[in-house]
Each structure stands twice: as structure tokens, then as C-alpha cells.
Amino acid sequence: MTQYLDFEKPLAVIEGKAEELRMLARSNEGMNVADEAAALDAKAKTLLDNLYKNLTPWRKCQVARHPERPHCGAYIDRLFTDFTPLAGDRNFADDLAVMGGLARFNGQPVMVIGHEKGSDTKSRIERNFGMSRPEGYRKAVRLLNLAGRFKLPVITLVDTPGAYPGKGAEERGQSEAIARSTEACLQIQVPLISIIIGEGGSGGAVAFASADRVAMLEHSIYSVITPEGCASILWKDAEKMREAAEAMRLTAQDLKKLGVIDQIIPEPRGGAHRGPETAIDAVGQTIADMLEELRNEDGATLVKQRRQKFLDMGSKGLTA
């Protein structure tokens, strides 16, 4: 059953009526409602097109957080073969908010690392809603170093509201672990591609997204803090998250103009959750194209270009 966002309520009514008609027809043999249902379907499609034609930044936040949006595990299942998960930071524990391991992408050996939010209540709690603790970032560093040693391209899938801010995480060195992961991304001498598939929150996202190429799905977001957190700080009122989202320029479209990301990946109309296979395949094509772009670059050149890419941020697109 489709879960509708607040601004999709009129759509829910129309699609619900179409489904009611079909259910009625199924329970009453000989009843023909095809024309009426088709008319409602057409009306729903037009409304969906209009709703998603020009989403506000806050509505994009809602779409990026949709509970049915495909997460890291779905991308790995569809795009990669021979995935062998690697667990633990060899220091404290394994963090289920971060999944990663060896795999093949179009037959090529790669390392894939990503945030996983979970798909139901149990898995979301196990994976801490995609908010990694220090051991998650230390696991990522271990996998990045392994990829560098064996000259494997790295693909990261970012989907987190931010690193976990709990007391235990801070005691175990959360900020240091994030910094080490960011450093590992910047220094690895193999192609590194990052795709923001949902939320890209704060340093928790940057720790995986300091890459040669960064792409975002059309309705994903990438920001230094959540709109609610920003509103709480600036206005002492989390309910001003809509105003915060407008001011933060966290959409893929804004970030492309500012030079923070390299590419926007189109989503099916209505968001990735309405056509998960289509969205995932589009991400796969983007990864393939970016790997081809970087295929002939040597390690030293990659590191130099990656470093310059991030040094240039802030000096371009300031008036965009």
C-alpha cells in the first residue's frame, strides 16, 4: 500500500477512488468500471505531474525521506553481483548503519560502501535509521584502505540524516572517526564515485562523499544540518523548517549551480519510490559513465584533482 506524503493527500483521494472501483468490480461479476477507473487514473497522473513539476525545498526533503524510497541494500542487490559484505571496525563493533564490501559492477571488481536506513521498524532500529556511530566510519576507512591496496574503484551510496550524536558515540570519538573517513576519501589513489540517493546530512555524508565525482538523485538533499536543526538554532523553533529549507539551498538543483555536485540523476515522476527499478538503473548508468571518465587517470592525478575540486568550492557559483 502506497504511503502518501502530506502534500500528496489530494492524489491519495483520487487513486483511492480508482482502486475502490476496481475492487467493487472484482466482487461483482459483470460490472464494468474500466472507463471510470481510467478517467480517475488520468486525473491522478495529471495531478502527480503538477505536484512534482516544481517541488519546494521542504517538499523535496519529504520525498528524500519517504519510507518507501529505495535504500542502499536495494541498490546493491540490483546493480552489483558477487557482493561480499565486510563487517566490523576491528576495534569496537560492527555498525549496521553502514554496509559495505567487495562486489562486481558490470563485471568489474569494486568496493561499495553505503548508509542503510532499513525498510521496516525492526531493521530501522537495528540500523539506527542510517545514523552511523564511530565504528561505522572506522569500518569505512578500513574498506577504503583495502580498496586502495588492491586498486579497486570505490562507489559510495549516501543516505543519512547525519552521524549519530549520542553520548556513547561522542565518547568513542565520533568527530575523529568522521575526519579520518573524509581524509581516507581524499587520499585514496583509485576512482571514487559518490551518489546521494536520499539524505546527505552533515559530516556524516561528507565522510563518504569527498569523491572524484558526486551525483544526486533529483529529489535528494545534501546539507550541513537538517532543516529542523537549522530552524531550532536560528529561530528556536523547529516548525520553521520550511523557511530553513528554502534558505539552505540543499536541493540537487541548487547544489549543481553552486558546483558542489557534478550531476543530477532524474527520478521517475512522483519520486524514486514510485519507480525504484527505474531510479536504481539510472544510478547504475551514471556510475558506469563516471567510471569510464576516470578509467585512465593514475592515482596521483586523481588525488590532485580531487583535492583541487574541493579547494575550488566556494570560489565558484557564489552568485548563482
Number of C-alpha atoms within 10 A of each C-alpha: 3 9 11 15 14 10 11 15 11 15 19 17 12 19 19 14 16 20 15 13 17 18 12 13 15 13 9 10 8 8 12 14 15 13 9 13 19 12 12 19 17 13 15 20 17 12 16 16 13 13 18 16 11 10 13 15 26 19 19 23 23 19 24 26 18 17 17 18 19 23 24 24 17 16 20 22 11 12 18 20 16 14 18 13 13 16 19 18 19 11 9 11 15 19 23 26 28 29 25 28 20 22 21 17 21 12 10 11 20 22 26 31 26 29 32 28 27 22 18 11 10 10 15 16 15 15 21 19 22 30 24 28 30 27 26 28 28 25 26 33 23 19 23 28 17 16 23 20 12 12 17 21 23 24 24 25 30 30 32 28 27 23 24 20 13 10 9 12 17 15 10 14 13 25 19 14 24 27 16 17 28 23 15 21 28 23 21 24 24 26 30 29 25 26 29 31 32 31 28 30 23 17 20 30 30 22 24 33 27 24 29 23 22 21 26 29 26 23 29 30 32 31 21 18 17 23 25 18 18 21 20 16 11 11 13 12 13 16 14 17 19 17 15 23 24 14 12 17 16 26 23 26 19 18 21 18 15 19 19 20 23 15 19 21 20 16 21 15 16 18 22 26 22 16 15 19 17 15 23 23 14 17 24 19 13 18 21 13 12 18 19 11 12 17 12 10 13 12 15 13 12 22 22 13 13 21 16 11 16 15 10 11 14 11 9 12 14 10 6 10
